[in-house]
């Protein structure tokens, strides 16, 4: 997002530092206290800036949430070329993001809120895309190499692989163990060859 002030440049290190601190404060407040905690005043207090500074960079709450909701830094497992091992490692990494960090809490809140607030849908979609990007890449490569069926769309492959983990997090609050993830991958690969 470009600052409102014509004297500030988006590549200015001070602007970048300010925006990074604001984004981190949005994420922490959102994860710890929920939607209602993400106000310009609370973010300013948490980030150590004045409320006017936060408003100058992000003039409304949607812009503030969108900036703070930039979760492109979701951690992924390295790709080795062994499809089964890569899928298992990636789903374990995805499990870590869902259960050990703030991503699971944020997904839960965004899923609930996006049904009522169309401005939140793009943020939810961005988070989902960031979380499932590597799984989609692995599936696309496997389809191109003929190791997975092209009869099923990439999106459906990803839903079949990641969906059970999301269900376990959102509906059961139950962390799948390593053997459950390995079984899920084995089952999926056996059904799509």
N, C-alpha and C positions, 0 to 999 in steps of 0.2 A: 504494500500500500504506500502511495506517495504521500509525504507530509503535506499538510494544507499550506504551510508557510512557504512563500516563494524563495525565502532566503536559505531554507534548509534543502540540502541535496540528499536523495535517498542513498547515495554511496558514501556519504559522510559517516565516519566511524562513530561519532556521537549519536547520530540518528539510528544507526544499526544497533548500538548498545542499548539505547532507550527502547527501541522496538523489541529487542530480544528479551529485555527485562520485563517488559509489559506482557509479552507472550508467555513467558515462564510463570508470571504471576497469575495470568488467566488460567493456565493449565492446573496450577497448584490449587487455586481457589475452587475451580470447577470440580476437580477430583476430590478434594477434601470436604467441600461444603455444598456443592451442587450449583445449579443455575442461578439461584437467587443471590449467591455471594459474588457473582461476576457483575459488578457495577463499576462505573468509572471511579467512584470514590474509593471502593475497597481495593481495586487493582492499583490505584495510585498509592494508597497507603502501603500495600504489600510490596510494591516495586520500589518505593522510596522516591516517588516523583509527585509533583503537584497534580491535582485533578485536571487543571487546564492543559498540562502537557499531554496527558492521556487523551483528552478530547481533541487536542490539536492533531494528534497522529491518527486517532480513530474516533470520528465524530459521532458515531452511534453505536449502540450495543451490538448490533449485528456485525459491524466491522470489527469490533473488539473481539467478539467470539470467533469470527472467521480467522483473524490473525492468530489468536491464541490456540485455535483448533488446527493449526498447521502441523499435522503429525506425520509429515513425510520422513521423519527420522526413526520410523519403526525399525527395530533390529531384525535382520534376516540371517539365516544360516548361509555359509558359503556353499557355492555349487561345486560339486566334485565330478559330475558326469555320470554317477551311478544313480539312476532314477529313483529306485526304492530308497536308498540311503539319503538322497537329497530331499525327497518328500518327507521322510520320517524326521530328518533334522529340521526341516522348515516348519513342520507341524509342532515339533517340540518348542521351537523358537516362538511360534505363534501362541502356543499355550502359555509360555512365560509372559508374553506381552499381555495376554488376557487376564492371567491370575496373579502375577507378581507386581505389575506396575499400575499406572493410572489408566492405561488404555482400556481395560475391562470396565472400569467405572464410567469412563467417558462414553464408551460405546453404549452401555446400558442407558445412560441419560439421553444420548443423542437419538437412539432408536425410539424411545418413548416420546421425546419432544418433536421429532421430525414428523410424526403422524399429525400433529396439531399445528405445526409452524413450518410452512413451505420454505422459509428462508434458511431453516436448519438443514433441509434435505441435502443441499450441496456440501455442507460440512460433513454430514454423515457419510455421504458418498465418497468424499475425499479420504476420510479415515478408513473406510472399508477398502478402498483401492490401495491405500498405502499398506494395509495389513495383509492383503491377499496378492499383492503384486508379484512376489517371488513364486508363489504357488502357481499363479497364472503363467508366468514365464516358463516354469518347469513343464507345465502341461502343454503349452504351445510348442515347445521344443520336442516333447515326446510325441505329439501328434505329427509334427513335421517329419520326424524320424521314423514314423510308423510303429512306435512303441506303445501308443495309446490310440484308442478308437477315435476317429473323426466323426463318428455317428453322434457323439455327444458334444455339445458346445463347450468351449473353454469355461464359460461361466458356470455351466452345470457340473463340470468336473471339480471346479473350485468349491462350489456349494457342497458337493458330496464329500469333499475332503475337509474343508474348514467348518462346515455347518455343524457337525457334531460337537466340535470344541466350543463354538459360540453357544449352542444349546446348553451344553454342560455348564458354561459360565453364567448365562443369563437366566436359565430356567431351573437349574439344579444346584448351583453354587458348589459343584463337585468337580474337582480337578482330575481329569483322566490321567492315569499313570502311563509310563512308557509302553507297557505291553498293549494297552488299549490303543495307543497311537499306531504302533506297529501293526496291530490287527486291522485297524481301519485302512491303512495304506495297502496292506496285503489284499484285503477284501476288494478294495476299489481297483487295484491293478488286475486282479483275477477276473473281475467282471467287465473289464474294458479292453482286454487284449484281442 
